[in-house]
Amino acid sequence: MKKLSDLVAEALTEVEEQFPWDLSEYLEQGKELLLLDIREPAEYAAMHIAGSINVPRGILESSCEFGFDDTIPELAMARDKEIAVICRSGNRSALAALTMKWMGYQNAWSLKTGLRGWNDAEQPMVDQEGNEVDIDDADEFLSTKLRPDQIAPTH
């Protein structure tokens, strides 16, 4: 049986990762790339990198193709563009970037450490109204909050 960490490790043998400071530098240089945030809508509404589009992981494949209710034309026409795939920690984005590679997106890469790392590097994020999100508030929001029943038994 494979664990999530196994799936992510396998995906990363086929997809590239970039660190938050690399993405920040690309944005400062005005490099043309699509910022694709694959978190859930509520996560995205709370905070995201300005200029990113939200396509939840659950509808990614149909958003990448024409002819579906979920089609995002900007994404469906971006197979030849550089795409930074973003999630909270870098796991979902690695899996999504691999799926996109299988679908013909050769320049999709995962943001290593995700928005957690982006925030740790003190890079700006905005909420759904475009207001800047406080770094400490983002740190709290992005932290892992496990319930007791989500922790693996020790016996």
C-alpha positions in Angstrom: 0.0 0.0 0.0 1.3 3.4 -0.9 1.0 6.4 1.4 0.5 10.0 0.3 4.2 10.7 0.8 5.0 7.8 -1.6 2.7 9.2 -4.3 4.2 12.7 -3.9 7.8 11.3 -4.0 6.9 9.4 -7.2 5.3 12.5 -8.8 8.5 14.5 -8.0 10.6 12.1 -10.1 8.6 13.5 -13.1 7.8 17.1 -12.2 9.9 20.0 -11.3 9.6 22.0 -8.1 10.6 25.7 -7.6 11.1 27.3 -4.2 9.1 30.3 -3.1 12.0 32.7 -3.6 12.3 31.5 -7.2 8.7 32.3 -7.8 9.1 35.6 -6.1 12.0 36.4 -8.3 10.1 35.4 -11.4 7.2 37.7 -10.5 9.6 40.6 -9.7 11.2 40.1 -13.1 7.7 40.1 -14.8 8.2 36.6 -16.1 5.1 35.4 -17.9 3.6 32.5 -16.0 0.2 31.3 -14.9 -0.3 31.0 -11.2 -2.6 28.1 -10.6 -3.9 27.6 -7.0 -5.5 24.2 -6.7 -6.7 24.5 -3.1 -10.4 24.5 -2.2 -12.4 27.7 -2.8 -12.6 28.5 1.0 -8.8 28.2 1.3 -8.3 30.4 -1.7 -10.8 33.0 -0.5 -9.0 33.3 2.8 -5.6 33.9 1.2 -3.7 33.4 -2.1 -1.0 34.9 -4.2 -2.3 38.0 -6.0 -2.9 37.2 -9.7 -3.4 33.5 -9.2 -6.5 31.6 -10.5 -8.3 29.1 -8.4 -9.1 25.7 -9.9 -9.7 23.2 -7.1 -7.8 19.9 -7.4 -11.1 18.0 -7.7 -12.0 19.6 -11.0 -8.6 20.1 -12.4 -8.8 17.6 -15.3 -12.1 18.9 -16.6 -11.0 22.5 -16.1 -8.0 21.7 -18.5 -10.2 20.6 -21.3 -12.8 22.3 -23.5 -16.3 20.9 -23.5 -16.9 20.6 -19.8 -18.9 22.7 -17.3 -15.7 23.2 -15.4 -13.6 24.4 -18.4 -11.4 27.3 -17.7 -10.5 28.6 -21.2 -7.3 30.3 -19.9 -6.1 27.0 -18.5 -7.3 24.9 -21.4 -5.3 27.0 -23.8 -2.1 27.1 -21.6 -0.4 23.8 -22.5 2.6 25.7 -23.9 2.8 28.2 -21.0 4.8 28.0 -17.8 2.5 27.2 -14.9 3.3 27.4 -11.2 0.9 25.0 -9.4 0.3 26.1 -5.9 -1.3 24.4 -2.8 -0.8 24.7 1.0 2.3 22.5 1.5 3.5 21.3 -2.0 1.9 17.9 -1.9 -1.3 18.4 -3.9 0.5 20.7 -6.3 3.1 18.0 -7.0 0.3 15.5 -7.8 -1.6 18.1 -9.9 1.5 19.1 -11.9 2.1 15.4 -12.7 -1.5 15.0 -13.9 -1.1 18.2 -16.0 2.1 16.7 -17.5 0.1 13.6 -18.5 -2.4 16.0 -20.1 0.2 17.7 -22.2 1.3 20.6 -20.0 5.1 20.4 -20.2 5.9 23.5 -18.3 3.8 23.0 -15.1 5.8 22.8 -11.9 5.0 22.6 -8.2 5.7 25.3 -5.7 7.9 23.5 -3.2 6.7 24.0 0.4 3.5 25.6 -1.0 1.9 28.7 0.5 3.4 27.7 3.9 6.9 28.3 2.5 5.7 31.4 0.6 4.4 32.8 3.9 7.6 31.7 5.7 9.6 33.7 3.1 7.4 36.6 4.0 5.9 36.9 0.6 2.6 38.8 0.2 -0.8 37.2 0.0 -4.3 38.7 -0.4 -7.8 37.7 0.6 -10.8 37.5 -1.7 -11.3 41.3 -1.5 -7.7 41.9 -2.4 -6.6 43.0 1.1 -3.1 42.0 2.2 -3.1 39.1 4.7 -1.1 39.5 7.9 1.8 37.0 8.0 1.0 35.8 11.5 -2.7 35.3 10.5 -1.6 33.4 7.4 0.8 31.3 9.6 -2.1 30.3 11.9 -4.4 29.5 9.0 -1.8 27.4 7.1 -0.7 25.4 10.2 -1.7 21.8 10.5 -4.6 21.3 12.9 -5.1 17.6 13.5 -8.0 16.3 15.6 -7.2 13.3 17.9 -9.0 10.9 15.5 -6.7 12.0 12.6 -3.5 10.9 14.4 -2.3 7.4 13.6 -2.7 4.9 16.5 0.5 4.0 18.3 -0.2 0.4 18.9 
